[in-house]
Each structure stands twice: as C-alpha cells, then as structure tokens.
Amino acid sequence: MRPDLNALVIFALVAEERSFRAAAERSGVTRSAVSQTIRRLEESMSVALLRRTTRSVSLTEAGESLLTRIRPALAEMQAA
C-alpha cells in the first residue's frame, strides 16, 4: 500500500516541528489525528519513522531518509 499525500505532509510537519502537538496546531487537526496518521503511515511502510518519548520526537534513520526524499516534492507542490 502506498502512503497518501496527506500522511506524508503530516509526517513532514511532525519531523520539522519535532512535536505532535505543534504539527497538529499547524495542520489544524487534533494530536490524536496526527498520531493515528503517523501510525498508519508507519504500518503501511512497515518501518518506524519516528522515535517517541514522553519528552521528545526524533527521526529514525528511515524517517530521515523519507524526509530527505519527500521534502523537495512537498516544497514544489506548496510553491505551485
């Protein structure tokens, strides 16, 4: 299953903000919705993209790789 564009946008926001709360505020959805979107994205890709603790969110190696690959495309779509 391919990840949907919305899930990739939410992932990029979480990665940039290093926070589910901040990503939720920027995207206008709940923290729960952000969390569920990331969980589904990770399940669909069969890989952990984020390391979560009670105090921080960081990218795994797979998360860094994905962000590097999608960032230019997302920036291009935003510019359009």
N, C-alpha and C positions, 0 to 999 in steps of 0.2 A: 504494500500500500504506500502510495506517495503522500508525503506531508502536504497539507493545504497551505496556501499562501498566508492566511490569517495566522496559522500556528507559527510559521516562520517569522512573521512580523512580531508576534508576541515574544517568541524566543529572543529575537534581536533586542527588543526593549528590555527584557529581563537581563540579558547579557550586558547591555550598555549601562543599565542602572544598578546592576548587582543587587537587585531588590525586587521581590514580587509586588510589594506594596507600591513602590514608585512606578513600576511598569503598569500596574492596574490603574493608577491615577492618570498616567499619560494616555492610556488607551481608552479610558472611560468605562472600564468593566470592573467587576469585583476581584479581589485577591483570589477567591475560590475559583473563579472562571479562568484566571491566569494559571493557577496551579493545575487545574484539570487539563487545560490546553497543553501545557508542558508535559504532563504525564502521558497524554495521548500521543504527543509527538515522539517522546522517547520510546513508547511502546511500539509505535509504527516503524521506527527506525531500529528497534532492538538494540539500543545503546543509551547509556546515561550521558546526558549533555551537560548537566549541572550537578555540582556538589552543594548540598544544602545542609546548613547547621541552623541552630536557633538564632544565631547572630549574623550569619553571612551566606551569600550565594556566590559561588565561583564556577568557572567553566572547567569541564573536564578536557582532556586532550581532544576528544571527539567534538565537544562543544566549540572549542577554539577553531578547529578545522572547519566546522559547518559555518560558523560566523564569518570566517575569512572568505568563504566561498559565496555566501549569500549577501554580504554587505554591499558589494558593488551593484548587484541587481536591484536590491531594495532602494538604494540611493538613486539609481537610474529611474525607477518607477516613480519615486517621490518627485524627482525633477520634472518628469513628464506631466 
